[in-house]
């Protein structure tokens, strides 16, 4: 009888495992250039990731602008009517019909976590994609397809985006993992345009409305920005996701001597994705220190790799 009870109890624990893990902190710390996974916990558990979703939105918009030769500083986008259905941060008090440059929309979405700005980006770029393909339909839906295609291309096998901003709605919740968001963050920060946006502490943006233009000073919600090496990337918080943050930090390149005797500079960047952590900034700061320590030991040992699948986070460029 005792054995039967023990077996049943173990079965219950196994059944509860994924649910319990979803309620716990999850993180991955990886050196972005080598892909070396330094430390991780619950990193493959699917869960909401709140406004970290906007990293994908910014990536699609930036890739589209570069591919089409579009200047984000000169391209005006319009806030769509569906914006009235959203909640959350709206630092520029955007209303349907307001116009702003694509660049300012990226600043507001990435720095101020503006959901309406993210929706306006998706609506505009989605329309351009549909038009270029000779198709009609919902431009935001077309944009979300691109977000999920990007995720697929990057190997984000546990990710499903359902909107461009990260808010959750009944029966429509996007999910990802710390590992998948680390892949996306590495990909995004390879783009100078996104790096430039993400590292701004604040930015003055302008909105054209019915009564004329108005300006706002959008401040970055990333409290670690400005600390040694930190160059981005994005914060996010919802009730379902909890406090989340993705942090990118650089060190000076390491100078190594190759087999041919030539010296070369090796870039070093650490990427931290932290999900559902109440003290996210202090925790990320701690993980950064731990991550660099692990990296230093690994590098000093000759950067050995015993099991590439488990030790290296491969992130394809997709644009080669």
C-alpha positions as CSV (number, residue, x, y, z in Angstrom):
1,X,0.0,0.0,0.0
2,X,2.8,2.3,0.9
3,X,4.5,1.6,-2.5
4,X,1.2,2.3,-4.3
5,X,0.8,5.6,-2.5
6,X,4.4,6.5,-3.4
7,X,3.9,5.7,-7.0
8,X,0.7,7.7,-7.2
9,X,2.4,10.7,-5.5
10,X,5.3,10.5,-8.0
11,X,2.8,10.4,-10.9
12,X,1.1,13.5,-9.6
13,X,4.4,15.3,-9.2
14,X,5.3,14.4,-12.8
15,X,1.9,15.6,-14.1
16,X,2.4,18.9,-12.2
17,X,5.9,19.4,-13.3
18,X,5.3,21.6,-16.4
19,X,2.7,23.7,-14.5
20,X,5.1,24.3,-11.6
21,X,7.9,25.2,-13.9
22,X,5.7,27.8,-15.6
23,X,5.3,29.5,-12.3
24,X,9.1,29.6,-11.6
25,X,11.8,31.9,-12.7
26,X,13.4,31.0,-16.0
27,X,16.6,32.2,-17.5
28,X,19.3,31.6,-20.0
29,X,22.7,33.3,-20.1
30,X,24.7,32.9,-23.3
31,X,27.8,34.4,-24.8
32,X,26.4,35.7,-28.0
33,X,29.3,35.4,-30.4
34,X,30.3,31.8,-29.6
35,X,26.8,30.7,-28.7
36,X,28.2,29.1,-25.5
37,X,25.4,28.6,-23.0
38,X,26.8,29.6,-19.6
39,X,24.0,29.0,-17.2
40,X,20.3,28.3,-17.5
41,X,17.2,27.1,-15.6
42,X,13.7,26.2,-16.9
43,X,15.0,27.7,-20.2
44,X,12.8,25.5,-22.4
45,X,9.5,25.9,-20.6
46,X,7.0,27.7,-22.7
47,X,5.3,30.7,-21.1
48,X,4.1,34.3,-22.0
49,X,7.0,36.7,-22.4
50,X,5.1,40.0,-22.4
51,X,6.8,42.9,-24.2
52,X,9.9,40.9,-25.1
53,X,7.6,40.1,-28.0
54,X,8.5,43.6,-29.3
55,X,12.0,42.4,-30.1
56,X,10.5,40.3,-32.9
57,X,8.4,43.3,-34.0
58,X,11.5,45.5,-34.2
59,X,13.4,42.8,-36.0
60,X,10.8,42.3,-38.7
61,X,10.4,46.1,-39.2
62,X,14.1,46.7,-39.3
63,X,14.7,43.8,-41.7
64,X,11.9,45.0,-44.0
65,X,13.2,48.6,-44.0
66,X,16.7,47.5,-44.9
67,X,15.5,45.0,-47.6
68,X,13.4,47.7,-49.3
69,X,15.7,50.6,-48.8
70,X,13.1,52.4,-46.6
71,X,14.4,55.3,-44.4
72,X,12.6,54.9,-41.0
73,X,13.4,58.6,-40.3
74,X,11.3,59.8,-43.3
75,X,8.6,57.1,-43.4
76,X,5.3,58.1,-41.7
77,X,3.0,55.5,-40.3
78,X,-0.5,55.9,-39.0
79,X,-2.1,54.5,-35.8
80,X,-4.9,52.1,-36.9
81,X,-8.4,52.2,-35.6
82,X,-7.9,48.8,-33.8
83,X,-5.5,50.6,-31.4
84,X,-8.5,51.6,-29.2
85,X,-8.8,47.9,-28.2
86,X,-5.4,47.8,-26.5
87,X,-4.3,48.7,-23.0
88,X,-1.0,49.0,-21.3
89,X,1.7,51.7,-21.7
90,X,0.9,54.5,-24.2
91,X,3.5,57.1,-23.4
92,X,2.7,59.3,-26.4
93,X,-1.1,59.2,-25.8
94,X,-1.5,57.8,-29.3
95,X,-5.0,57.8,-30.9
96,X,-6.2,56.3,-34.2
97,X,-5.2,58.6,-37.1
98,X,-2.1,60.0,-35.3
99,X,1.0,59.8,-37.4
100,X,4.7,59.4,-36.5
101,X,7.8,58.2,-38.2
102,X,8.7,54.6,-38.2
103,X,11.8,55.4,-36.3
104,X,9.9,57.2,-33.6
105,X,7.4,54.3,-33.4
106,X,10.4,52.0,-32.8
107,X,11.7,54.2,-30.1
108,X,8.4,54.3,-28.3
109,X,7.8,50.5,-28.7
110,X,11.3,49.5,-27.6
111,X,12.1,52.1,-25.0
112,X,8.7,52.9,-23.6
113,X,7.1,49.5,-24.3
114,X,4.3,51.3,-26.2
115,X,1.8,48.7,-27.3
116,X,0.0,51.0,-29.7
117,X,3.3,52.0,-31.4
118,X,4.1,48.3,-31.8
119,X,0.6,47.7,-33.4
120,X,1.1,50.7,-35.7
121,X,4.4,49.3,-36.9
122,X,2.8,45.9,-37.6
123,X,-0.1,47.5,-39.4
124,X,2.1,49.6,-41.6
125,X,4.7,47.0,-42.5
126,X,2.0,44.4,-42.9
127,X,0.3,46.6,-45.5
128,X,3.5,47.0,-47.4
129,X,4.1,43.3,-47.4
130,X,0.6,42.5,-48.7
131,X,0.8,45.2,-51.4
132,X,4.2,43.9,-52.6
133,X,2.8,40.4,-52.9
134,X,-0.3,41.5,-54.6
135,X,-2.5,40.3,-51.8
136,X,-5.2,41.7,-49.5
137,X,-6.2,40.9,-46.0
138,X,-5.4,41.9,-42.4
139,X,-2.0,43.6,-42.4
140,X,-1.4,42.9,-38.7
141,X,-2.1,39.2,-39.3
142,X,0.3,39.3,-42.2
143,X,3.0,40.8,-40.0
144,X,2.4,38.2,-37.3
145,X,3.0,35.5,-39.9
146,X,6.4,37.1,-40.6
147,X,7.2,37.1,-36.8
148,X,6.5,33.4,-36.7
149,X,8.5,32.7,-39.8
150,X,11.4,34.5,-38.2
151,X,11.0,32.4,-35.1
152,X,11.0,29.2,-37.2
153,X,14.1,30.3,-39.1
154,X,16.0,31.0,-35.9
155,X,15.1,27.5,-34.5
156,X,12.6,28.9,-31.9
157,X,10.7,25.7,-31.8
158,X,8.7,26.5,-28.6
159,X,7.5,30.0,-29.7
160,X,4.2,31.2,-31.0
161,X,3.6,34.9,-31.5
162,X,-0.1,36.0,-31.7
163,X,0.4,39.8,-31.7
164,X,3.1,42.4,-32.2
165,X,3.1,43.7,-28.6
166,X,2.9,40.9,-26.1
167,X,-0.4,41.6,-24.3
168,X,-2.5,38.6,-23.4
169,X,-6.1,38.2,-24.3
170,X,-8.6,35.4,-23.5
171,X,-7.8,32.3,-25.5
172,X,-5.1,34.2,-27.4
173,X,-1.8,34.1,-25.5
174,X,1.6,34.1,-27.2
175,X,4.3,32.0,-25.6
176,X,8.0,31.5,-25.9
177,X,10.9,30.3,-23.7
178,X,14.1,31.8,-22.3
179,X,16.2,29.8,-24.7
180,X,14.1,30.9,-27.7
181,X,14.1,34.6,-26.6
182,X,17.9,34.4,-26.2
183,X,18.1,33.3,-29.9
184,X,15.9,36.2,-30.9
185,X,17.8,38.7,-28.8
186,X,21.1,37.6,-30.3
187,X,19.7,37.9,-33.8
188,X,18.2,41.4,-33.1
189,X,21.3,42.8,-31.5
190,X,23.3,41.9,-34.6
191,X,21.5,44.7,-36.3
192,X,23.1,48.1,-35.8
193,X,19.7,49.8,-36.2
194,X,18.2,47.9,-33.3
195,X,21.3,48.2,-31.2
196,X,21.2,52.0,-31.7
197,X,17.6,52.1,-30.6
198,X,18.0,49.8,-27.6
199,X,20.9,51.6,-26.1
200,X,19.2,55.0,-25.9
201,X,18.3,56.1,-22.4
202,X,15.6,58.4,-23.7
203,X,14.5,59.9,-26.9
204,X,12.4,62.9,-28.0
205,X,9.7,61.8,-30.4
206,X,7.0,63.7,-32.4
207,X,3.4,62.8,-33.2
208,X,1.2,64.5,-35.8
209,X,-2.4,64.7,-34.6
210,X,-5.6,66.5,-35.5
211,X,-4.5,69.6,-33.5
212,X,-0.9,69.6,-34.9
213,X,2.3,68.1,-33.7
214,X,3.2,67.2,-30.1
215,X,6.5,66.0,-28.7
216,X,7.3,63.5,-26.0
217,X,10.4,62.4,-24.1
218,X,10.2,58.6,-24.1
219,X,12.4,57.0,-21.4
220,X,14.0,53.6,-21.6
221,X,12.5,51.1,-19.0
222,X,15.7,49.2,-18.9
223,X,17.2,50.2,-15.5
224,X,20.5,48.5,-16.2
225,X,21.2,50.6,-19.3
226,X,24.3,52.7,-18.6
227,X,26.0,50.2,-16.3
228,X,29.4,48.9,-17.5
229,X,28.9,47.2,-20.9
230,X,25.1,47.1,-20.9
231,X,23.8,48.1,-24.4
232,X,20.1,46.9,-24.3
233,X,17.7,45.3,-24.8
234,X,14.1,45.1,-23.6
235,X,11.8,44.8,-20.6
236,X,8.3,43.4,-20.3
237,X,5.7,42.7,-17.7
238,X,2.2,41.3,-17.7
239,X,0.3,39.5,-15.0
240,X,0.6,36.2,-16.8
241,X,4.3,36.6,-17.7
242,X,5.6,38.3,-14.6
243,X,8.5,40.7,-14.8
244,X,10.8,39.9,-17.7
245,X,14.0,41.4,-19.1
246,X,16.5,40.7,-21.9
247,X,19.9,42.2,-21.3
248,X,22.8,42.5,-23.7
249,X,26.3,43.5,-22.4
250,X,29.6,43.8,-24.2
251,X,33.2,43.5,-23.0
252,X,36.3,44.7,-24.9
253,X,37.3,42.2,-27.5
254,X,39.8,39.5,-26.5
255,X,43.0,39.5,-28.4
256,X,44.1,36.0,-29.3
257,X,47.0,34.6,-31.3
258,X,46.1,32.1,-34.1
259,X,48.1,29.1,-35.2
260,X,49.7,31.3,-37.9
261,X,51.0,33.7,-35.2
262,X,48.6,36.4,-36.3
263,X,46.7,38.3,-33.6
264,X,43.0,38.9,-33.9
265,X,40.3,40.6,-31.9
266,X,37.4,38.3,-30.7
267,X,34.2,40.2,-29.8
268,X,32.5,39.2,-26.5
269,X,28.9,39.8,-25.7
270,X,26.7,38.3,-23.0
271,X,23.0,37.9,-23.5
272,X,20.7,37.3,-20.5
273,X,17.0,36.5,-20.8
274,X,15.1,36.4,-17.5
275,X,11.4,35.5,-17.3
276,X,9.1,35.8,-14.3
277,X,11.5,37.3,-11.9
278,X,10.1,39.8,-9.3
279,X,13.5,41.4,-8.8
280,X,14.5,41.2,-12.5
281,X,17.2,43.9,-12.6
282,X,19.2,42.9,-9.6
283,X,18.7,39.3,-10.6
284,X,19.9,40.0,-14.2
285,X,22.9,41.9,-12.7
286,X,23.8,38.9,-10.7
287,X,23.4,36.5,-13.6
288,X,25.6,38.8,-15.7
289,X,28.4,38.5,-13.2
290,X,28.0,34.7,-12.9
291,X,27.8,34.3,-16.6
292,X,31.1,36.2,-17.3
293,X,32.8,34.1,-14.6
294,X,31.7,30.9,-16.3
295,X,32.8,32.2,-19.6
296,X,36.2,33.2,-18.4
297,X,36.8,29.8,-17.0
298,X,35.6,28.1,-20.2
299,X,37.7,30.4,-22.3
300,X,40.8,29.9,-20.2
301,X,40.4,26.1,-20.5
302,X,40.5,26.4,-24.3
303,X,36.8,26.8,-25.0
304,X,36.1,23.0,-25.0
305,X,32.8,21.7,-26.5
306,X,31.8,18.2,-25.5
307,X,28.2,18.2,-26.7
308,X,27.4,21.0,-29.2
309,X,23.7,20.4,-29.1
310,X,23.5,21.0,-25.3
311,X,26.3,23.5,-25.0
312,X,25.9,25.8,-27.9
313,X,23.0,28.0,-28.9
314,X,23.2,28.3,-32.7
315,X,21.6,31.4,-34.1
316,X,21.6,31.6,-37.9
317,X,22.1,35.0,-39.6
318,X,19.2,34.4,-42.1
319,X,20.5,37.2,-44.3
320,X,23.7,35.6,-45.6
